[in-house]
Amino acid sequence: MSAEPVNATTRSIPAGRAFTLVELLVVVALACLLLAMLTPSLQRARESSRTVICGSNLRQLGNGVAAYRATYKNSYMPNKLNGSGSVFMWAGKRGGPGTGYDGYGADIRWVNRFVGGPYKRDDEVPICHCPSDPWLYDYFGSSYAANNAHSTEARFPRSNLAKDDNVVHASGCLSAERVQYPGLWVVAAEHGANHWAWDDANRYMPGREYTHHAQESQDRLVDDASPFNLLLADGHAGLMTVVYVGVLDADTYRYDYR
């Protein structure tokens, strides 16, 4: 007996109910609100990480400065190189084309050979690049400026790392023995701390060069001091508060060594 074919019937599965336009707009609005709430926290976390890396860079550069001093009669590096003076000559890569710093390559900057060198003229020197710095490293060759008083601040004790006419190792350079407070005196810092310390007004100065992190610190400033990543003479480095040099207080991180 042959079986008759069974006609299978296909049941249609009802489609799920689609979102209405109002519901979709509510979901989008909630997503945007959540993103707006999370974005500042994520940005702060990212900047906090960059700040830590920046401080670590300065700590390693501090080891290089210590090695330099051990080699050159316990003196700090000059603030001049091949006859030209700058807060950037101490370490870093070759500056950008046409900047005036392009004649000072990674092969001749004072501390470079003690922090991973020897380098070739056009080599990168990553340790001199603060991750929050969008342009100073590429322009000057370094995100970090050595301690150097501006020429207009002669009314305050000068703390140049070398005499203005110095071009020779340990000849007129600042001896570490002259630094009375090694745990307070700044050797180098995020570029911008030097402006803060030596300018007539102890506040963020528009038009001056700051690392992005340092500038953001100034924008949030509510008192008369500001945090920067600093390298101190005793080798410590990290985010600290530097005060205007006119405030002669030995209990604050400072640029004058007397």
Number of C-alpha atoms within 10 A of each C-alpha: 3 4 5 6 6 6 6 6 6 6 6 6 6 6 6 6 6 8 9 9 8 9 11 12 12 12 11 12 12 12 12 12 11 11 12 11 11 11 11 11 11 12 11 11 12 12 17 14 13 17 21 15 18 29 23 19 22 28 21 19 24 24 16 21 27 20 16 21 18 12 12 16 14 18 24 27 29 28 26 23 19 12 11 15 18 15 23 27 29 25 32 30 33 29 23 18 12 9 11 13 20 19 15 24 21 27 20 22 22 22 26 24 17 18 20 12 13 13 18 13 16 14 15 18 20 14 24 24 25 29 21 21 22 15 18 20 26 21 19 25 27 28 28 35 23 25 27 24 23 16 11 10 14 9 8 13 14 19 20 24 25 25 16 16 14 20 20 15 16 19 17 17 23 19 18 17 9 11 18 14 18 18 17 23 25 29 27 27 24 30 30 23 32 26 21 24 26 23 18 14 13 20 20 23 16 9 6 11 15 26 23 20 24 22 23 13 15 22 12 10 14 10 9 11 19 25 18 26 28 31 31 24 23 17 20 19 24 21 17 15 15 25 22 25 23 18 11 13 11 14 9 18 22 29 27 25 20 14
